[in-house]
Amino acid sequence: MRKRKRSDPHTFEQRLEQQRLRLEDELARAPVGRLRDLIAARIEQLQTAAEMHEFLSLRR
């Protein structure tokens, strides 16, 4: 049995950025409506999480 090769670990910031980019791509293709609003709200949440993480990291 072969072991799965694990990818390099990603930082929290990298994962947030990757998710944001994916959602922005989805947002560009989403029709006007509730789904589009939910995607936009999620992008805002990711931005807030990134800002909070940066703020808390500076306090160390």
C-alpha angles and dihedrals in degrees: 000000000000121000118235114249109238119221120236112279114260125218121243089251092052092050091049091049093048091050092047092052091049092050093046088055090050091047092054090056099039119104119237109278145072097322091053090050091051092050091049090050091051090052089053090051091052091050090050091049091051092050093048092048091050092048093049092046091056091055094064 
